[in-house]
Amino acid sequence: MNRWAALSAALAAGLLAALSLAAAPAPASLKIGTVGTPINPLAVNGFNVPYDMSVAEAVPEVQSVAPSSLRYPPGNVGDEQDLTLAGLTGFASALKLSGPQAVPTIETRVFSTRPDARNRPEDAAQAARDAASLGLKPVYWEIGNEPDLYSKNRGDASWTPQRYCQVFRAQRSAILKVSPGAKFAGPAVSNVEGDGEAFLEAFVKGCGDIVDLLTWHEYPTDGTASDEAALATAPRVTTHLKRVQALMKDPASNPLGSARPVQFGVTEYSLSYVSNRTRHLSDMVAALWAAETTLRLADGGASLSQYFAMIGSGGHGLVDLAGIPRPALYAFRQLRAFRGEALAASTTDPALWVHAARDRNLLTVLVSNTATDARLLASAVSGYALKGAETFTAQTVDDEASPLPLPLTAALRLPARSFTRLTYTRPPAP
């Protein structure tokens, strides 16, 4: 090759490189606020533990997410089975195996599927005595489960909000005689839309003076929506949280208790309610949705969140019954770092969902890339130094591998459909 040919080749290569650089998308910018709001420790990494879940078979996996609370017995189990000493004994064991940080919440039986069902106030009082004998100290007693569905699903139209409210008062009074400091949660409606919202409103009007934690559930899909449509339901939990917060403060909607301090919690949530369909329960989309829902609740001031469920129950669970990990397990391992104070966080790329928590001199930033292609994110945060970055994808979970470390560069490449934890530190104040 002569000199002119070599020069032409070099110029052509430089031009191609310049054009390639110009065509590369600019990294999304990252903006973190400075004013923090406290994160309730029970707002992150709470779970449901039904009768059919053996924590003993998955102790390392369970302890790796450091459960903050366990709810027992959840779902239809609480509708159909008595709350017995034997059952509570098993729950106490599951609680102990989950780690010393885990606290209990217990659901009483309200509905009756047989004439001898133990759903009377005196049965609730006996459950409180049984729990005390086992050393269980529930942070909340939740009165029943999804009462808005019972009249429809069980064909008993007598179960109105007014009747449920009467039962709530009666069981609450009975438990307080055994445990004077007890706190009470409810009504655990299936939704804050449609019939569920109407039931919740009627309950607040009649029992707003005695509920300590107003609760509901989040199951936005049946697992048949597109991935994009399913992910797009995540923001609704923020809408629901603001709705119930306003409901409790308004004297018109809460005439008996609008001046009382009340907390809020979601005691069951998952992307799909169809247990026998793994799609959007055991996949990466489900994990991204669960992480976003958890973080929105924590950011919004919720006092409790409990994912459904901890161990495999059909498609639900962090691991299946054989202990094989699912993407949600990896997500909640990262979520356990979300503590301290929540800071406002945003990016210029709508596909990147970001949340930030400050704990003294440590800043944790959690980022979901919901896109089906990799995205770039500028890593700089004023006043902080990036010290660690790790991510996982569906392939990471399939390989049962550790999260993938990312190079600590000015622009981070976040893989498609990934969940990333960034760790920053700042110098201590002089």
C-alpha positions in Angstrom: 0.0 0.0 0.0 1.5 3.4 -1.0 1.5 6.5 1.2 -1.7 8.0 -0.3 -3.6 4.7 0.0 -2.6 4.3 3.6 -3.6 7.9 4.3 -7.0 7.4 2.6 -7.6 4.3 4.6 -6.7 6.0 7.9 -9.0 8.9 7.0 -11.9 6.5 6.2 -11.4 4.6 9.4 -11.4 7.9 11.4 -14.5 9.0 9.7 -16.3 5.8 10.4 -15.3 6.0 14.0 -16.5 9.5 14.3 -19.8 8.6 12.6 -20.2 5.7 15.0 -19.5 7.8 18.0 -21.9 10.4 16.8 -24.6 7.8 16.3 -24.2 6.3 19.8 -26.9 7.4 22.1 -26.0 9.8 24.9 -26.2 8.2 28.4 -29.3 9.0 30.4 -28.6 11.5 33.2 -29.3 10.6 36.8 -30.8 13.1 39.2 -30.9 12.5 43.0 -32.5 14.8 45.4 -31.1 15.9 48.8 -34.2 15.9 51.1 -34.9 12.5 52.6 -38.1 11.0 54.0 -37.7 8.0 56.5 -38.2 4.5 55.1 -40.2 2.3 57.4 -38.2 -0.9 57.8 -41.3 -3.0 57.4 -42.1 -1.3 54.1 -39.4 -3.5 52.3 -39.0 -7.2 52.1 -42.1 -8.5 53.9 -43.6 -11.8 52.7 -46.6 -14.2 53.1 -46.1 -17.7 54.4 -49.0 -20.1 54.0 -49.3 -23.5 55.5 -47.9 -25.2 52.4 -44.5 -23.4 52.4 -41.6 -25.1 54.0 -39.1 -22.5 55.0 -36.8 -25.3 56.3 -36.2 -26.4 52.8 -34.9 -23.0 51.7 -33.2 -21.4 54.7 -30.2 -19.9 52.9 -32.4 -18.4 50.2 -34.9 -17.0 52.7 -32.2 -15.5 55.0 -30.5 -14.0 52.0 -33.4 -11.5 51.6 -33.6 -10.7 55.3 -37.4 -10.8 55.7 -38.7 -7.8 57.7 -42.1 -9.3 58.4 -44.0 -12.5 57.7 -47.8 -12.7 57.3 -49.7 -15.8 58.4 -51.9 -17.4 57.2 -52.5 -15.5 53.9 -55.1 -15.7 51.2 -57.8 -18.2 51.0 -56.0 -20.3 53.6 -57.2 -17.9 56.2 -60.7 -18.0 54.8 -60.9 -21.8 54.9 -58.9 -23.0 57.8 -59.0 -22.4 61.5 -56.2 -20.4 63.2 -54.9 -23.2 65.5 -52.1 -23.7 68.0 -50.6 -26.3 65.7 -50.6 -23.9 62.8 -49.2 -21.1 64.9 -46.4 -23.4 66.1 -45.4 -24.0 62.5 -45.5 -20.3 61.8 -43.3 -19.6 64.9 -40.7 -22.1 63.4 -40.8 -20.4 60.0 -40.3 -17.0 61.7 -37.3 -18.2 63.6 -35.7 -19.7 60.5 -36.2 -16.5 58.6 -33.8 -14.6 60.9 -34.1 -12.4 64.1 -35.1 -9.3 62.1 -38.4 -10.9 61.0 -41.6 -9.9 62.9 -45.0 -11.5 62.6 -48.4 -10.3 61.5 -51.3 -12.7 62.0 -54.6 -13.0 60.1 -57.7 -14.1 62.0 -60.4 -16.2 60.5 -63.6 -14.2 59.7 -65.5 -16.4 57.2 -67.1 -19.7 57.8 -67.0 -22.6 55.3 -68.5 -25.0 57.8 -70.8 -24.7 60.8 -68.1 -25.4 63.4 -65.6 -22.9 62.0 -63.6 -21.1 64.6 -64.4 -17.6 63.5 -66.0 -16.1 66.6 -64.6 -13.4 68.8 -63.7 -15.9 71.4 -61.7 -17.9 68.8 -59.7 -14.7 68.0 -59.0 -14.3 71.7 -57.8 -17.9 71.9 -55.5 -17.3 68.9 -54.1 -14.4 70.8 -53.5 -16.6 73.9 -51.9 -19.3 71.7 -49.6 -16.8 70.0 -48.5 -15.4 73.4 -47.8 -18.9 74.6 -45.4 -19.4 71.7 -43.7 -16.0 72.2 -45.2 -14.5 69.1 -45.8 -10.8 69.3 -47.6 -9.7 66.2 -47.0 -6.1 65.1 -50.6 -6.3 63.7 -53.6 -8.6 63.9 -55.2 -8.5 60.5 -59.0 -9.2 60.7 -59.8 -11.6 57.8 -58.8 -11.5 54.1 -60.3 -9.9 51.0 -63.9 -9.5 52.4 -64.9 -7.7 49.2 -64.7 -11.0 47.4 -66.3 -13.3 49.9 -70.0 -12.6 49.2 -69.3 -13.0 45.5 -67.0 -16.1 45.6 -68.9 -17.9 48.3 -72.4 -17.0 47.4 -73.2 -15.3 50.7 -74.6 -11.9 50.1 -74.9 -11.3 53.9 -71.2 -10.4 54.0 -71.5 -6.6 53.5 -69.0 -4.0 54.6 -71.2 -3.3 57.5 -71.2 -6.9 58.7 -67.5 -7.1 58.3 -67.0 -3.9 60.3 -69.1 -5.4 63.1 -66.9 -8.5 63.1 -63.8 -6.3 63.0 -64.9 -4.5 66.2 -65.9 -7.7 68.0 -62.6 -9.6 67.2 -60.6 -6.5 68.0 -62.3 -6.1 71.4 -61.7 -9.8 72.2 -58.0 -9.7 71.3 -57.5 -6.5 73.3 -58.7 -8.3 76.4 -55.9 -10.8 76.0 -53.3 -8.4 74.5 -54.1 -4.8 75.5 -51.4 -3.3 73.3 -52.4 -5.1 70.1 -52.7 -3.2 66.8 -55.2 -4.0 64.1 -55.1 -4.1 60.3 -57.8 -4.4 57.7 -59.8 -4.7 55.6 -57.3 -6.3 53.2 -59.5 -5.8 50.2 -58.5 -7.3 46.9 -58.1 -4.0 45.1 -58.5 -0.3 45.4 -60.6 -0.1 42.3 -64.2 -1.1 41.5 -66.0 -3.2 44.2 -62.8 -3.4 46.3 -62.6 0.4 46.5 -66.3 0.7 47.4 -65.9 -1.9 50.2 -62.9 0.0 51.5 -64.7 3.2 51.6 -67.7 1.7 53.4 -65.3 0.1 56.0 -63.5 3.4 56.6 -66.8 5.1 57.2 -67.9 2.6 59.8 -64.5 1.5 61.3 -62.1 4.4 60.7 -61.9 5.0 64.4 -60.4 1.6 65.3 -58.2 0.5 62.4 -54.4 1.1 63.0 -53.2 -0.1 59.6 -55.4 0.3 56.6 -54.6 -2.6 54.2 -55.3 -3.7 50.6 -53.9 -6.0 48.0 -52.3 -5.5 44.6 -52.8 -8.0 41.8 -53.1 -6.0 38.5 -53.1 -8.8 35.9 -53.9 -12.5 35.3 -50.6 -13.2 33.6 -52.0 -12.8 30.0 -51.1 -9.2 29.4 -48.1 -8.2 27.2 -44.9 -7.6 29.1 -45.1 -3.9 28.4 -48.7 -3.6 29.5 -48.0 -5.6 32.7 -45.0 -3.4 33.6 -47.1 -0.3 33.0 -49.3 -1.2 35.9 -46.6 -0.6 38.5 -47.4 3.1 39.0 -50.9 2.3 40.1 -49.8 1.4 43.6 -48.7 5.0 44.1 -52.2 6.1 43.0 -53.8 3.7 45.4 -51.6 4.7 48.3 -52.4 8.4 47.8 -56.1 7.5 47.5 -56.3 5.7 50.8 -54.2 8.3 52.6 -56.6 11.0 51.4 -59.6 8.8 52.3 -58.5 8.4 56.0 -57.8 12.1 56.4 -61.1 13.4 55.0 -63.8 13.9 57.8 -66.5 13.3 55.1 -65.2 9.8 54.2 -63.8 9.0 57.7 -66.3 10.7 60.1 -65.2 8.6 63.1 -61.5 8.7 62.9 -60.1 11.3 60.5 -58.0 12.9 63.3 -56.3 9.6 64.3 -52.8 8.7 63.1 -53.2 5.7 60.8 -50.7 3.7 58.8 -51.0 2.0 55.5 -49.9 -1.3 54.1 -50.2 -3.8 51.2 -50.4 -7.3 52.7 -50.4 -9.2 49.4 -49.0 -8.2 46.1 -47.8 -9.8 42.9 -48.1 -9.0 39.2 -50.6 -11.8 38.5 -53.2 -13.4 40.7 -53.3 -16.7 38.7 -51.2 -19.1 40.8 -51.1 -21.9 38.2 -49.7 -19.7 35.5 -46.0 -19.0 35.9 -46.0 -16.2 33.3 -45.6 -12.8 35.1 -45.0 -14.6 38.4 -41.8 -16.5 38.0 -40.1 -14.4 35.3 -38.0 -11.3 35.0 -41.0 -9.0 34.3 -42.6 -10.1 37.5 -39.4 -9.4 39.4 -39.1 -5.9 37.9 -42.7 -5.2 38.7 -42.3 -6.5 42.3 -39.2 -4.3 42.9 -40.9 -1.2 41.5 -44.0 -1.8 43.6 -42.0 -2.3 46.8 -40.0 0.8 46.2 -43.0 2.9 45.4 -44.6 1.9 48.6 -41.5 2.6 50.6 -41.0 6.0 48.9 -44.7 6.9 49.4 -44.7 6.4 53.2 -46.3 2.9 53.5 -45.6 1.2 56.8 -45.8 -2.4 55.6 -45.5 -4.4 52.4 -45.7 -8.2 52.1 -45.1 -9.9 48.8 -47.0 -13.0 47.8 -45.2 -15.2 48.5 -41.9 -16.4 50.0 -41.8 -20.0 49.1 -43.3 -21.6 45.9 -47.1 -21.7 45.9 -47.8 -22.5 42.2 -46.1 -19.7 40.2 -45.8 -17.5 43.3 -42.7 -17.4 45.4 -39.0 -16.4 45.5 -38.0 -20.0 44.9 -40.0 -23.0 43.8 -40.7 -26.0 46.0 -37.4 -27.6 44.9 -35.5 -24.5 46.1 -34.7 -23.3 42.5 -34.4 -19.5 42.5 -36.6 -17.2 40.6 -35.9 -13.7 39.5 -37.9 -12.2 42.4 -35.3 -13.8 44.8 -32.5 -11.8 43.2 -34.6 -8.6 43.2 -35.4 -8.8 46.9 -31.8 -9.5 47.7 -31.0 -6.1 46.3 -34.0 -4.5 47.9 -32.8 -5.3 51.4 -30.3 -2.5 50.9 -33.1 0.1 50.5 -33.1 1.6 54.0 -32.6 4.9 55.8 -34.1 7.8 54.0 -35.8 7.8 50.5 -34.5 10.5 48.2 -36.3 11.8 45.0 -34.7 10.1 42.0 -35.2 10.3 38.3 -33.5 9.7 34.9 -34.0 11.2 31.5 -34.8 7.7 30.1 -38.4 6.6 30.8 -37.4 3.0 30.4 -35.1 3.3 33.4 -36.9 3.3 36.8 -34.8 4.6 39.6 -35.0 4.9 43.4 -32.5 6.1 45.9 -32.0 5.7 49.6 -29.5 7.4 51.9 -28.2 5.7 55.0 -25.7 8.0 56.7 -22.8 8.2 54.2 -24.0 5.4 52.0 -26.2 6.1 49.0 -28.0 3.1 47.3 -29.5 3.6 43.9 -31.7 0.8 42.4 -32.3 0.9 38.7 -34.7 -1.3 36.6 -34.0 -1.3 32.9 -37.5 -2.2 31.6 -36.5 -2.0 27.9 -35.7 -5.0 25.7 -32.3 -3.5 24.8 -29.3 -2.3 26.8 -29.4 1.4 28.0 -26.6 3.8 29.1 -26.8 5.7 32.4 -24.4 8.4 33.5 -23.2 7.3 36.9 -22.1 10.7 38.4 -23.9 11.9 41.5 -22.8 15.2 43.0 -21.0 14.7 46.3 -20.7 11.0 46.1 -18.2 8.5 44.6 -19.4 5.3 42.9 -17.9 2.3 44.8 -19.9 -0.6 43.5 -22.3 -1.7 40.7 -23.9 -5.0 40.1 -26.8 -6.2 38.0 -28.7 -9.4 37.1 -30.9 -10.6 34.2 -33.0 -13.6 33.6 -29.9 -15.4 32.3 -28.2 -14.7 35.6 -31.0 -16.4 37.5 -31.1 -19.3 35.0 -27.4 -19.9 35.6 -27.9 -19.5 39.4 -25.0 -17.2 39.2 -24.0 -14.2 41.3 -25.0 -10.7 40.2 -22.8 -9.4 37.4 -20.3 -6.7 38.4 -20.3 -3.6 36.2 -17.2 -1.5 35.4 -17.2 1.7 37.4 -17.2 4.0 34.4 -18.8 7.4 33.7 -21.5 5.7 31.6 -22.9 2.4 32.8 -24.3 -0.1 30.3 -27.4 -1.6 31.8 -28.4 -4.9 30.2 -31.9 -5.4 28.7 -34.5 -6.2 31.3 -32.1 -6.0 34.2 -32.1 -4.8 37.8 -29.0 -3.0 39.0 -27.8 -1.8 42.4 -25.3 1.1 42.5 -23.5 1.9 45.8 -22.0 5.3 46.4 -20.2 6.8 49.4 -19.5 10.3 50.5 -16.8 11.7 52.8 -18.1 12.0 56.4 -18.9 15.5 57.6 -15.9 17.2 59.3 
